[in-house]
Amino acid sequence: MIQADKIIIADDHPLFRQALLEILSAKLSQTKWLQAETVAELNAQLKTDHDADLLLLDLNIPGARGFNTLVQVRKQFPQLPVVIVSAYEDNNTINKAMDFGASGFVPKSTPVETIFEAISQVLSGGFWTPQSLNDNENANEKSSIGEQIASLTQQQYKILMMFAQGMLNKQIAYDLSVSEATIKAHATAIFKKLNVRNRTQAVIALGQLELAESSFVDKF
C-alpha cells in the first residue's frame, strides 16, 4: 500500500476537511496530516514542512486568486505534487489546473474511495483526472500564461499583485521600502516576462489565472 510521511490539506471548509481526514487517515495510518485554511497558513506550513509528500489544494481558499496559488506552489516547491480538490467540475477548469502544474484534479463530489485512488496514483508518480474529462477539448491550446507568471521572482510577483490592487508606484515603493525607480525597473521586467506593454495588460494577463465565478457552486 502507498504511504506518505506528510500530506497537507489546504481547504477552508472544516466539515469537508474533517470528513476527508477521518477516512484517509485510516487508509494512510502512518501519515502526518497537516492543515491550512488560508493561503497565508499554507505558505507558513510549506516553510516548515517543505518536505511534504503531497498537497491537497482547494482553489478557493481565502487569499487565493484563481490558479495563482497553484502556480506559485509549483514554482517554489517543484518537487511537491499538488492534487486540486475543488467544487469546480467543468472541463475548462480541470484542463487549466493540469496545464498549470497540478498532478491531479478531484471534484469534491467524488466518492472518498475514488479520492484515495487519485492520491495513491499521484503518490506513485502518476496523474489523475476524472474519467468524464474531455481530453480533446482544447487539448492543443495550452496557455503559456502560467509559465510566464511562474517565471517572475517573488518580489516581481508581489508587485504584480499590487498592480492588480490598483496601487501606484509611489505607494508600492513605500510599502516595500524601496525607491520608485526600483519599482519601475521591476515593472519593466514584469512586462517583458509577460510579453505585455503596460500595467493594464499585465493585470489582464494575471486575470487569465482567475476562476470563472459564474461556473462555481460552493457545495461545502
N, C-alpha and C positions, 0 to 999 in steps of 0.2 A: 504494500500500500504506500502511496505517495505521502511523504511527510515534509513538514516545513518548520523551521525553528521559529520564525516570526512572520506574522501576517498583520498588515494594518488595514483596518476598516475605516474609511472616511465617509461618513454618512450622518446627516443631522436628524434622521428620523429614529428616535430611540426604540420604538416598538419593532420596527423592521430590523434594526441593528441587533437588538436583543434576541429576536427570533432566529436570525441568521447565526448568531454566535452560539446559541444553545444547540442547534443541530450540527453545525460544522465542527464545533469543538469536540463533540462526541466522536466524530469521524477522524479528526486530526488531534488526537489526545495529547500529543507531545508538543503541540504548537503553542507559542506565546501569542496571545491576541492583543493587539494594541488598537486604540480607538481615537478618532478625531471627529469633531462635529463641524469644524470650520477650516478654511484654508490656512488660517494662522496656526491653528492647533496641528494641522497636518505638517506644515513647514517645521514646526518645533519638534514634532515626532520624528520627522525624517533626519533632522540634525543629530538626534541622539540615537536613532535606530536606522541609520543609513544602510545597514547590512540586512535589512528585512528581505524576505524571500518573495513577497508579493504585496501589492497594494490593490485593495478593492475600493474603487473610487466612484462616488456619486457625482455626476457632472454639475449638480445643482446645489452643492453645499454653500453656506454663506461665505461670501468673499470670492467665489468663483465667477469667472466671466467666460461662460461657454466652454470652449475647449482649451482655454489658456492654461488652466491648471495642469491638464494632461500634458500639454506641450512643454511646460516648464519642468515638470517632474521628469519627463523623458530626457530633457536636456541635461538637467543637473544630476540625475541618477540613471544613466542609460542601462545599468545592469539590473535595474529593478523592473520586473514585468508588471504591467498595470492591466487589471480587468475592470472595465466600466460596468457598474451595476446601477441601472438607471430606469426611471419610469418612462423615458423616451423609448419608443419601439419602432420608429419609422426607419426605412432602409437608408435614407439620406444621412441621418444622424449616425447610424451604425457604420456606414461606409466611411464617413468623415473621421470618426473616432479611430478606426483601424488605420486610415491614412495618416493620422497624426501620431501614431505610435502605440496604440493600445494592443495588447496581446489577446484580448478577448472582450466581448460585449454581451452582457447578460441582462435582459429586461427584468424588472422587478416582479413581473407576473410569472416568471419562470419557476417551476417547481424546485424545491430545495435540492432534491436528488440531482436534478439537471445542473443546478448551480455548482454542486460538488463535482460533477463530471467536468464542467468547464474549468474549475480551479485545478483539478487533477491534470487536465490536458495541458494547461498553461505551465504548471509547475514541472511538467515533464519536458518543457521546451517547445510546446506546440502553440497553436492558436485556436480560438473558439468563437464562433458567431452562431446566432440562431439558424436553424435549418430553413426557416422561412425567408432568410435574407436573399434578395435577388442579386446574385453576384454580377449579373450582366448589366445592371443599371449603373450607368456612368463608370463602368469598370476601367475605361481607358482615359478618364478625365480627372485624375487625382490632382488636387490642388497643391501648389508648392508653398502656399502661404504659411502653413505650419512650420515648414523647414526654414522659411525666411524669418519668422518670429523667433524660432529657436536659435537662430544664428546671432541674435542680439546678446550683448553682455547683460548681466543682471542690472547694471546701472542704466543701460540704454532701455531695457525693458521697463524699468521703474519710471523713467522719463516718458516713455510712450504711454504708459498708463495715466500719467499726469496730464499729458496732452489730451487724452480721452476724457478727462475730467474738466477740460476747458481751462486749465491753469496757464497763466502767462509765463514766459521765460523768467521774468523777474521773480515771480512767486516760487517757481521751481528752484531757481538758484538759491533763494533764501532758505527754503525747506531742506535742500541738500547741502547747504553751507559751501557752495561753490560760486564762481563768477558767472555772469550771464554769457560771457564769451565761451565758457566751458559748456554750457547748455546748448549754445548754438552749434558748437563743434560736434556734440553728441547728436544733435538733431540732424546735422548733415550726414553723419554716419548712419543714422537710423533710416533716413530717406534713401540712401544708397543701397542699404541691405534689403529694404522692402521694395525697391525699384519704384519709388514714388517721388513726387516733386515737392510736396509740402505737407504741413500738418494734417490738413483735411483728408488728403489721400491716405496718409498713414493711419489715421483713425478709422477710415473706411476699411482699410486692409485688416486692421485689428478686428473690426466688426464682422469680418468673414468667419472668425472663430466663434462668434456668438451663436447661441442656440435659438432656434425659431420658437418663441414663446407660444405662438398660436398652435404648435403641434404638441405642446406639453400638457399632460394631465397628471397632477400630483396625486398619486394613488396611495401614498403612505404618509 
